[in-house]
Amino acid sequence: MAYQRADALHKFTTAIAAEYGTVVVEDLNVAGMLKNRRLARALGDAGFGEVRRQLAYKTEWNGGRLIVADRWFPSSKTCSGCGVVKAKLLLSERDYICGFCGLMMDRDVNAARNLAALAVAASGAETLNGRGADQKTRGIGQVAVKRQPGSPVCETGTASPEAASV
């Protein structure tokens, strides 16, 4: 069961990091949420910390970036239309209704729009993906060098740059 969970997390984070140039996650108080005994098992199984760790290095591998929204950023309480922040929003309220501009939408969609706006604000207007291209491009990795017989070998097991130029 643990191997299946780890495999699913790796597949999920690999797909997200490969697809998007900028990924925004929220810094959640997981330790505090684990104190709720009704949610503890489900939250522990979700592996939020591992998802964040994997996204951090996989977005870097793919030339993207990971933005971590502050724990106290009111992504769910802020209206994505006009920017007004609600004083209180109960967890049972699944629809966000702005009292100022009248915007009505699912609270999670509203939070996602606010996080997307946070990413744009952090980088300016984003028109290119994380690699600086307007479409998917293949990342530049290591280039294979054919070893000649008798050439010295580096510590990593690849041919040394001096031997490659000979």
MDTraj code that builds the backbone (N, CA, C; nanometers):
import mdtraj as md
import numpy as np

residues = "MET ALA TYR GLN ARG ALA ASP ALA LEU HIS LYS PHE THR THR ALA ILE ALA ALA GLU TYR GLY THR VAL VAL VAL GLU ASP LEU ASN VAL ALA GLY MET LEU LYS ASN ARG ARG LEU ALA ARG ALA LEU GLY ASP ALA GLY PHE GLY GLU VAL ARG ARG GLN LEU ALA TYR LYS THR GLU TRP ASN GLY GLY ARG LEU ILE VAL ALA ASP ARG TRP PHE PRO SER SER LYS THR CYS SER GLY CYS GLY VAL VAL LYS ALA LYS LEU LEU LEU SER GLU ARG ASP TYR ILE CYS GLY PHE CYS GLY LEU MET MET ASP ARG ASP VAL ASN ALA ALA ARG ASN LEU ALA ALA LEU ALA VAL ALA ALA SER GLY ALA GLU THR LEU ASN GLY ARG GLY ALA ASP GLN LYS THR ARG GLY ILE GLY GLN VAL ALA VAL LYS ARG GLN PRO GLY SER PRO VAL CYS GLU THR GLY THR ALA SER PRO GLU ALA ALA SER VAL".split()
xyz = np.array([
    [0.0821, -0.1190, 0.0000],
    [0.0000, 0.0000, 0.0000],
    [0.0870, 0.1262, 0.0000],
    [0.1942, 0.1256, 0.0778],
    [0.2821, 0.2423, 0.0833],
    [0.3526, 0.2640, -0.0498],
    [0.3895, 0.1539, -0.1179],
    [0.4543, 0.1656, -0.2482],
    [0.3587, 0.2226, -0.3531],
    [0.2326, 0.1827, -0.3455],
    [0.1324, 0.2356, -0.4387],
    [0.1130, 0.3850, -0.4172],
    [0.1097, 0.4256, -0.2904],
    [0.0937, 0.5670, -0.2582],
    [0.2134, 0.6478, -0.3081],
    [0.3336, 0.5975, -0.2848],
    [0.4548, 0.6666, -0.3296],
    [0.4591, 0.6747, -0.4818],
    [0.4191, 0.5672, -0.5497],
    [0.4175, 0.5666, -0.6961],
    [0.3172, 0.6683, -0.7487],
    [0.2000, 0.6754, -0.6873],
    [0.0982, 0.7721, -0.7302],
    [0.1464, 0.9153, -0.7093],
    [0.2140, 0.9419, -0.5970],
    [0.2679, 1.0760, -0.5726],
    [0.3737, 1.1128, -0.6752],
    [0.4611, 1.0185, -0.7093],
    [0.5644, 1.0465, -0.8089],
    [0.5031, 1.0739, -0.9460],
    [0.4052, 0.9957, -0.9848],
    [0.3406, 1.0165, -1.1153],
    [0.2678, 1.1508, -1.1188],
    [0.2002, 1.1839, -1.0100],
    [0.1265, 1.3104, -1.0022],
    [0.2212, 1.4304, -1.0115],
    [0.3256, 1.4306, -0.9291],
    [0.4168, 1.5445, -0.9275],
    [0.4969, 1.5551, -1.0571],
    [0.5313, 1.4427, -1.1181],
    [0.6022, 1.4457, -1.2461],
    [0.5145, 1.5074, -1.3540],
    [0.3873, 1.4696, -1.3566],
    [0.2953, 1.5243, -1.4572],
    [0.2754, 1.6743, -1.4372],
    [0.2599, 1.7187, -1.3136],
    [0.2394, 1.8618, -1.2855],
    [0.3639, 1.9412, -1.3232],
    [0.4807, 1.8937, -1.2824],
    [0.6053, 1.9661, -1.3092],
    [0.6373, 1.9712, -1.4580],
    [0.6023, 1.8668, -1.5330],
    [0.6305, 1.8637, -1.6762],
    [0.5322, 1.9503, -1.7543],
    [0.4097, 1.9611, -1.7068],
    [0.3056, 2.0328, -1.7806],
    [0.3102, 2.1841, -1.7605],
    [0.3407, 2.2292, -1.6390],
    [0.3291, 2.3711, -1.6065],
    [0.4657, 2.4324, -1.5756],
    [0.4877, 2.5528, -1.6257],
    [0.6124, 2.6243, -1.6000],
    [0.6177, 2.6824, -1.4606],
    [0.5032, 2.7258, -1.4080],
    [0.4949, 2.7811, -1.2725],
    [0.3901, 2.7040, -1.1952],
    [0.4279, 2.6566, -1.0781],
    [0.3360, 2.5826, -0.9914],
    [0.3253, 2.6582, -0.8606],
    [0.2024, 2.6814, -0.8141],
    [0.1790, 2.7516, -0.6877],
    [0.1147, 2.6542, -0.5898],
    [0.1729, 2.6447, -0.4701],
    [0.1170, 2.5630, -0.3635],
    [0.1006, 2.6502, -0.2393],
    [0.0109, 2.6083, -0.1531],
    [-0.0090, 2.6795, -0.0271],
    [0.0699, 2.6110, 0.0837],
    [0.1281, 2.6909, 0.1708],
    [0.1969, 2.6393, 0.2883],
    [0.0908, 2.6178, 0.3959],
    [0.0516, 2.4930, 0.4158],
    [-0.0562, 2.4622, 0.5094],
    [-0.0009, 2.4223, 0.6460],
    [-0.0804, 2.4458, 0.7478],
    [-0.0454, 2.4057, 0.8838],
    [-0.0900, 2.2606, 0.9026],
    [-0.0159, 2.1687, 0.8454],
    [-0.0530, 2.0279, 0.8472],
    [-0.0506, 1.9729, 0.9897],
    [0.0474, 2.0147, 1.0689],
    [0.0554, 1.9665, 1.2070],
    [-0.0701, 2.0053, 1.2851],
    [-0.1200, 2.1248, 1.2611],
    [-0.2427, 2.1683, 1.3269],
    [-0.3642, 2.0922, 1.2777],
    [-0.3674, 2.0642, 1.1480],
    [-0.4813, 1.9910, 1.0923],
    [-0.4821, 1.8456, 1.1370],
    [-0.3643, 1.7901, 1.1652],
    [-0.3582, 1.6512, 1.2106],
    [-0.4148, 1.6341, 1.3514],
    [-0.4315, 1.7426, 1.4247],
    [-0.4904, 1.7353, 1.5584],
    [-0.6405, 1.7082, 1.5525],
    [-0.7027, 1.7343, 1.4384],
    [-0.8435, 1.7030, 1.4200],
    [-0.8540, 1.5533, 1.3936],
    [-0.9059, 1.4794, 1.4887],
    [-0.9030, 1.3336, 1.4777],
    [-0.9901, 1.2810, 1.3647],
    [-1.0856, 1.3592, 1.3168],
    [-1.1688, 1.3152, 1.2050],
    [-1.0947, 1.3245, 1.0719],
    [-0.9995, 1.4168, 1.0639],
    [-0.9259, 1.4376, 0.9396],
    [-0.7865, 1.3787, 0.9410],
    [-0.7374, 1.3384, 1.0578],
    [-0.5969, 1.3010, 1.0736],
    [-0.5536, 1.1897, 0.9792],
    [-0.6300, 1.0833, 0.9686],
    [-0.5886, 0.9701, 0.8847],
    [-0.5839, 1.0097, 0.7375],
    [-0.6860, 1.0787, 0.6910],
    [-0.6902, 1.1193, 0.5501],
    [-0.5783, 1.2177, 0.5177],
    [-0.5520, 1.3104, 0.6091],
    [-0.4450, 1.4076, 0.5856],
    [-0.3077, 1.3423, 0.5908],
    [-0.2908, 1.2488, 0.6809],
    [-0.1636, 1.1783, 0.6901],
    [-0.1364, 1.0953, 0.5659],
    [-0.2391, 1.0341, 0.5109],
    [-0.2243, 0.9541, 0.3896],
    [-0.1980, 1.0400, 0.2669],
    [-0.2434, 1.1652, 0.2675],
    [-0.2290, 1.2514, 0.1504],
    [-0.0831, 1.2877, 0.1248],
    [-0.0025, 1.2983, 0.2280],
    [0.1402, 1.3256, 0.2119],
    [0.1695, 1.4627, 0.1542],
    [0.1111, 1.5672, 0.2118],
    [0.1299, 1.7029, 0.1606],
    [0.2760, 1.7451, 0.1595],
    [0.3482, 1.7101, 0.2635],
    [0.4892, 1.7473, 0.2702],
    [0.5699, 1.6824, 0.1594],
    [0.5395, 1.5572, 0.1303],
    [0.6108, 1.4867, 0.0241],
    [0.5761, 1.5432, -0.1129],
    [0.4519, 1.5818, -0.1334],
    [0.4120, 1.6432, -0.2602],
    [0.4892, 1.7726, -0.2818],
    [0.4982, 1.8529, -0.1778],
    [0.5708, 1.9798, -0.1895],
    [0.7198, 1.9568, -0.2148],
    [0.7792, 1.8604, -0.1460],
    [0.9212, 1.8304, -0.1641],
    [0.9490, 1.7855, -0.3070],
    [0.8650, 1.6946, -0.3575],
    [0.8846, 1.6442, -0.4928],
    [0.8614, 1.7528, -0.5979],
    [0.7604, 1.8359, -0.5767],
    [0.7357, 1.9449, -0.6716],
    [0.8525, 2.0423, -0.6749],
    [0.9165, 2.0643, -0.5606],
    [1.0280, 2.1586, -0.5551],
    [1.1417, 2.1142, -0.6466],
    [1.1822, 1.9888, -0.6384],
    [1.2958, 1.9489, -0.7216],
    [1.2547, 1.9153, -0.8645],
    [1.1327, 1.8700, -0.8858],
    [1.0916, 1.8356, -1.0220],
    [1.0633, 1.9588, -1.1067],
    [1.0105, 2.0650, -1.0468],
    [0.9931, 2.1885, -1.1240],
    [1.1284, 2.2474, -1.1598],
    [1.2263, 2.2348, -1.0696],
    [1.3608, 2.2832, -1.0988],
    [1.4239, 2.2016, -1.2123],
    [1.4049, 2.0704, -1.2097],
    [1.4573, 1.9839, -1.3160],
    [1.4016, 2.0245, -1.4523],
    [1.2731, 2.0591, -1.4544],
    [1.2058, 2.0910, -1.5808],
    [1.2205, 2.2372, -1.6205],
    [1.2967, 2.3137, -1.5457],
    [1.3179, 2.4536, -1.5794],
    [1.2053, 2.5443, -1.5350],
    [1.1161, 2.4961, -1.4530],
    [1.0053, 2.5772, -1.4022],
    [1.0384, 2.6344, -1.2658],
    [0.9352, 2.6786, -1.1972],
    [0.9561, 2.7297, -1.0622],
    [0.8364, 2.6984, -0.9756],
    [0.8624, 2.6883, -0.8480],
    [0.7593, 2.6594, -0.7494],
    [0.7421, 2.7824, -0.6622],
    [0.6203, 2.8319, -0.6533],
    [0.5881, 2.9448, -0.5661],
    [0.5076, 2.8903, -0.4496],
    [0.5515, 2.9209, -0.3284],
    [0.4821, 2.8756, -0.2081],
    [0.4101, 2.9953, -0.1480],
    [0.2767, 2.9894, -0.1489],
    [0.1961, 3.0965, -0.0910],
    [0.2075, 3.0905, 0.0607],
    [0.2164, 3.2052, 0.1224],
    [0.2295, 3.2145, 0.2671],
    [0.1132, 3.1443, 0.3367],
    [0.1416, 3.0889, 0.4515],
    [0.0397, 3.0173, 0.5289],
    [-0.0815, 3.1056, 0.5613],
    [-0.0591, 3.2343, 0.5769],
    [-0.1663, 3.3244, 0.6180],
    [-0.2276, 3.4006, 0.5006],
    [-0.1883, 3.3683, 0.3774],
    [-0.2482, 3.4325, 0.2601],
    [-0.3944, 3.3893, 0.2506],
    [-0.4893, 3.4848, 0.2501],
    [-0.6320, 3.4490, 0.2522],
    [-0.6849, 3.4126, 0.1128],
    [-0.6376, 3.3037, 0.0564],
    [-0.6766, 3.2669, -0.0798],
    [-0.8252, 3.2335, -0.0901],
    [-0.8825, 3.1729, 0.0118],
    [-1.0244, 3.1377, 0.0075],
    [-1.1141, 3.2544, 0.0456],
    [-1.0648, 3.3449, 0.1276],
    [-1.1464, 3.4556, 0.1777],
    [-1.1467, 3.5768, 0.0862],
    [-1.0542, 3.5830, -0.0104],
    [-1.0427, 3.6997, -0.0972],
    [-1.1261, 3.6798, -0.2223],
    [-1.1994, 3.7832, -0.2602],
    [-1.2787, 3.7783, -0.3829],
    [-1.1837, 3.7916, -0.5014],
    [-1.1906, 3.6961, -0.5940],
    [-1.1026, 3.7011, -0.7109],
    [-1.1487, 3.8051, -0.8122],
    [-1.2687, 3.8585, -0.7932],
    [-1.3197, 3.9604, -0.8834],
    [-1.2799, 4.1012, -0.8432],
    [-1.3038, 4.1359, -0.7167],
    [-1.2799, 4.2738, -0.6738],
    [-1.1703, 4.2869, -0.5684],
    [-1.1274, 4.1764, -0.5057],
    [-1.0185, 4.1808, -0.4092],
    [-1.0598, 4.2044, -0.2652],
    [-1.1894, 4.2124, -0.2366],
    [-1.2367, 4.2326, -0.1000],
    [-1.2147, 4.1040, -0.0205],
    [-1.1675, 4.1171, 0.1031],
    [-1.1408, 4.0017, 0.1885],
    [-1.2536, 3.9878, 0.2903],
    [-1.3139, 3.8676, 0.2957],
    [-1.4173, 3.8400, 0.3953],
    [-1.3528, 3.8236, 0.5314],
    [-1.4203, 3.8704, 0.6347],
    [-1.3670, 3.8569, 0.7700],
    [-1.3713, 3.7116, 0.8159],
    [-1.4773, 3.6392, 0.7823],
    [-1.4913, 3.5008, 0.8264],
    [-1.5545, 3.4191, 0.7149],
    [-1.4995, 3.3025, 0.6927],
    [-1.5531, 3.2097, 0.5939],
    [-1.5498, 3.0710, 0.6564],
    [-1.6662, 3.0153, 0.6816],
    [-1.6753, 2.8847, 0.7445],
    [-1.6361, 2.7751, 0.6468],
    [-1.5827, 2.6651, 0.6985],
    [-1.5449, 2.5526, 0.6149],
    [-1.6676, 2.4897, 0.5492],
    [-1.7825, 2.5027, 0.6118],
    [-1.9056, 2.4463, 0.5562],
    [-1.9585, 2.5272, 0.4378],
    [-1.9138, 2.6504, 0.4214],
    [-1.9557, 2.7326, 0.3072],
    [-1.8738, 2.6916, 0.1861],
    [-1.9325, 2.6131, 0.0970],
    [-1.8607, 2.5619, -0.0189],
    [-1.8663, 2.6571, -0.1376],
    [-1.9600, 2.7509, -0.1381],
    [-1.9685, 2.8514, -0.2440],
    [-1.9235, 2.9852, -0.1889],
    [-1.8422, 3.0560, -0.2667],
    [-1.7971, 3.1885, -0.2269],
    [-1.8930, 3.2907, -0.2875],
    [-1.9478, 3.3760, -0.2038],
    [-2.0369, 3.4826, -0.2488],
    [-1.9822, 3.6135, -0.1942],
    [-1.9433, 3.7025, -0.2851],
    [-1.8881, 3.8313, -0.2444],
    [-2.0020, 3.9262, -0.2106],
    [-1.9955, 3.9856, -0.0939],
    [-2.0963, 4.0811, -0.0522],
    [-2.0799, 4.2174, -0.1173],
    [-1.9651, 4.2406, -0.1798],
    [-1.9369, 4.3707, -0.2401],
    [-1.9735, 4.3737, -0.3885],
    [-1.9201, 4.2793, -0.4661],
    [-1.9464, 4.2815, -0.6111],
    [-2.0477, 4.1766, -0.6549],
    [-2.0868, 4.0833, -0.5656],
    [-2.1872, 3.9836, -0.5986],
    [-2.1342, 3.8601, -0.6702],
    [-2.0025, 3.8430, -0.6780],
    [-1.9433, 3.7276, -0.7449],
    [-1.9833, 3.6002, -0.6716],
    [-2.0251, 3.4984, -0.7469],
    [-2.0629, 3.3696, -0.6892],
    [-1.9874, 3.2596, -0.7626],
    [-1.9112, 3.1787, -0.6892],
    [-1.8418, 3.0634, -0.7470],
    [-1.8021, 2.9678, -0.6367],
    [-1.7570, 2.8501, -0.6759],
    [-1.7070, 2.7525, -0.5806],
    [-1.5864, 2.8115, -0.5074],
    [-1.5764, 2.7890, -0.3786],
    [-1.4697, 2.8517, -0.3003],
    [-1.3317, 2.8038, -0.3419],
    [-1.3201, 2.6784, -0.3879],
    [-1.1906, 2.6264, -0.4307],
    [-1.1465, 2.6883, -0.5632],
    [-1.2410, 2.7127, -0.6528],
    [-1.2098, 2.7794, -0.7794],
    [-1.1670, 2.9232, -0.7513],
    [-1.2354, 2.9886, -0.6591],
    [-1.1986, 3.1243, -0.6198],
    [-1.0567, 3.1279, -0.5621],
    [-1.0245, 3.0324, -0.4760],
    [-0.8900, 3.0265, -0.4175],
    [-0.7854, 3.0004, -0.5251],
    [-0.8166, 2.9139, -0.6211],
    [-0.7230, 2.8846, -0.7298],
    [-0.6975, 3.0087, -0.8146],
    [-0.7998, 3.0873, -0.8393],
    [-0.7813, 3.2117, -0.9151],
    [-0.6939, 3.3103, -0.8389],
    [-0.7118, 3.3162, -0.7079],
    [-0.6285, 3.4062, -0.6269],
    [-0.4829, 3.3608, -0.6253],
    [-0.4599, 3.2303, -0.6207],
    [-0.3234, 3.1788, -0.6242],
    [-0.2596, 3.2015, -0.7612],
    [-0.3389, 3.1897, -0.8676],
    [-0.2870, 3.2175, -1.0018],
    [-0.2496, 3.3651, -1.0138],
    [-0.3304, 3.4526, -0.9560],
    [-0.2989, 3.5955, -0.9573],
    [-0.1727, 3.6238, -0.8760],
    [-0.1522, 3.5477, -0.7699],
    [-0.0304, 3.5615, -0.6894],
    [0.0926, 3.5248, -0.7717],
    [0.0821, 3.4207, -0.8527],
    [0.1939, 3.3784, -0.9373],
    [0.2257, 3.4844, -1.0421],
    [0.1229, 3.5440, -1.1012],
    [0.1439, 3.6476, -1.2019],
    [0.2038, 3.7719, -1.1370],
    [0.1576, 3.8050, -1.0171],
    [0.2113, 3.9216, -0.9463],
    [0.3574, 3.9000, -0.9082],
    [0.3940, 3.7758, -0.8801],
    [0.5326, 3.7468, -0.8406],
    [0.6283, 3.7542, -0.9585],
    [0.5776, 3.7377, -1.0804],
    [0.6674, 3.7325, -1.1950],
    [0.6358, 3.8347, -1.3027],
    [0.5357, 3.9170, -1.2825],
    [0.4919, 4.0050, -1.3904],
    [0.4010, 3.9247, -1.4817],
    [0.3612, 3.9813, -1.5917],
    [0.2735, 3.9107, -1.6840],
    [0.3475, 3.7905, -1.7424],
    [0.2870, 3.6746, -1.7326],
    [0.3529, 3.5536, -1.7792],
    [0.2937, 3.5118, -1.9124],
    [0.3742, 3.5170, -2.0151],
    [0.3296, 3.4752, -2.1467],
    [0.4063, 3.3538, -2.1952],
    [0.5170, 3.3217, -2.1303],
    [0.5980, 3.2083, -2.1708],
    [0.5962, 3.1026, -2.0619],
    [0.6301, 2.9799, -2.0993],
    [0.6347, 2.8759, -1.9978],
    [0.7642, 2.8868, -1.9178],
    [0.7889, 2.7942, -1.8271],
    [0.9032, 2.8030, -1.7371],
    [1.0382, 2.7969, -1.8069],
    [1.0432, 2.7411, -1.9270],
    [1.1693, 2.7320, -1.9996],
    [1.1908, 2.8521, -2.0909],
    [1.0978, 2.9478, -2.0913],
    [1.1134, 3.0657, -2.1743],
    [1.0643, 3.0448, -2.3159],
    [0.9819, 2.9450, -2.3378],
    [0.9297, 2.9193, -2.4717],
    [0.7787, 2.9363, -2.4717],
    [0.7220, 2.9643, -2.5898],
    [0.5779, 2.9795, -2.5967],
    [0.5094, 2.8451, -2.6190],
    [0.5837, 2.7393, -2.6270],
    [0.5288, 2.6055, -2.6348],
    [0.6233, 2.5096, -2.5640],
    [0.5790, 2.3865, -2.5477],
    [0.6638, 2.2900, -2.4784],
    [0.7911, 2.2655, -2.5569],
    [0.9021, 2.2701, -2.4880],
    [1.0305, 2.2371, -2.5492],
    [1.0987, 2.1333, -2.4642],
    [1.1851, 2.0606, -2.5236],
    [1.2571, 1.9570, -2.4509],
    [1.3694, 2.0215, -2.3702],
    [1.3807, 1.9835, -2.2433],
    [1.4855, 2.0374, -2.1580],
    [1.6233, 1.9901, -2.2028],
    [1.7237, 2.0686, -2.1746],
    [1.8597, 2.0325, -2.2114],
    [1.9181, 1.9497, -2.0980],
    [1.9610, 1.8311, -2.1284],
    [2.0189, 1.7429, -2.0279],
    [2.1651, 1.7187, -2.0569],
    [2.2197, 1.6134, -2.0015],
    [2.3587, 1.5803, -2.0256],
    [2.3755, 1.5295, -2.1688],
    [2.4863, 1.5617, -2.2276],
    [2.5166, 1.5167, -2.3621],
    [2.6106, 1.3981, -2.3510],
    [2.5762, 1.2902, -2.4196],
    [2.6598, 1.1708, -2.4148],
    [2.7868, 1.1933, -2.4962],
    [2.8979, 1.1496, -2.4420],
    [3.0261, 1.1605, -2.5103],
    [3.0805, 1.0197, -2.5271],
    [3.1164, 0.9861, -2.6504],
    [3.1709, 0.8532, -2.6754],
    [3.3144, 0.8465, -2.6245],
    [3.3409, 0.7444, -2.5434],
    [3.4768, 0.7262, -2.4908],
    [3.5613, 0.6511, -2.5909],
    [3.6801, 0.6986, -2.6077],
    [3.7771, 0.6296, -2.6925],
    [3.8514, 0.5284, -2.6057],
    [3.8918, 0.4177, -2.6629],
    [3.9666, 0.3190, -2.5841],
    [4.0927, 0.3810, -2.5247],
    [4.1148, 0.3588, -2.3987],
    [4.2331, 0.4088, -2.3304],
    [4.2192, 0.5506, -2.2782],
    [4.1010, 0.6153, -2.2947],
    [4.0836, 0.7516, -2.2438],
    [4.0570, 0.7474, -2.0942],
    [4.1026, 0.8506, -2.0202],
    [4.0798, 0.8521, -1.8748],
    [3.9312, 0.8675, -1.8421],
    [3.8921, 0.8165, -1.7265],
    [3.7531, 0.8206, -1.6836],
    [3.7425, 0.9106, -1.5618],
    [3.6405, 1.0003, -1.5605],
    [3.6158, 1.0881, -1.4449],
    [3.5576, 1.0071, -1.3300],
    [3.5401, 1.0740, -1.2146],
    [3.4824, 1.0100, -1.0973],
    [3.3408, 0.9643, -1.1226],
    [3.2687, 1.0354, -1.2108],
    [3.1278, 1.0031, -1.2363],
    [3.1117, 0.8875, -1.3326],
    [3.2222, 0.8417, -1.3929],
    [3.2139, 0.7299, -1.4848],
    [3.2011, 0.7732, -1.6288],
    [3.1988, 0.9056, -1.6540],
    [3.1919, 0.9545, -1.7905],
    [3.3301, 0.9941, -1.8361],
    [3.3454, 1.0069, -1.9650],
    [3.4760, 1.0457, -2.0179],
    [3.5077, 1.1878, -1.9759],
    [3.6324, 1.2146, -1.9461],
    [3.6729, 1.3497, -1.9053],
    [3.6634, 1.4437, -2.0238],
    [3.6365, 1.5746, -2.0009],
    [3.6233, 1.6700, -2.1100],
    [3.7493, 1.6780, -2.1959],
    [3.8689, 1.6577, -2.1328],
    [3.9919, 1.6618, -2.2103],
    [3.9970, 1.5467, -2.3083],
    [3.9512, 1.4287, -2.2649],
    [3.9554, 1.3129, -2.3517],
    [3.8550, 1.3253, -2.4654],
    [3.7422, 1.3925, -2.4387],
    [3.6381, 1.4079, -2.5395],
    [3.6838, 1.4984, -2.6522],
    [3.7725, 1.5929, -2.6222],
    [3.8160, 1.6863, -2.7252],
    [3.9278, 1.6291, -2.8104],
    [3.9871, 1.5158, -2.7690],
    [4.0982, 1.4550, -2.8426],
    [4.0482, 1.3786, -2.9617],
])
top = md.Topology()
chain = top.add_chain()
for i, resn in enumerate(residues, 1):
    res = top.add_residue(resn, chain, resSeq=i)
    for name in ("N", "CA", "C"):
        top.add_atom(name, md.element.get_by_symbol(name[0]), res)
traj = md.Trajectory(xyz[None], top)
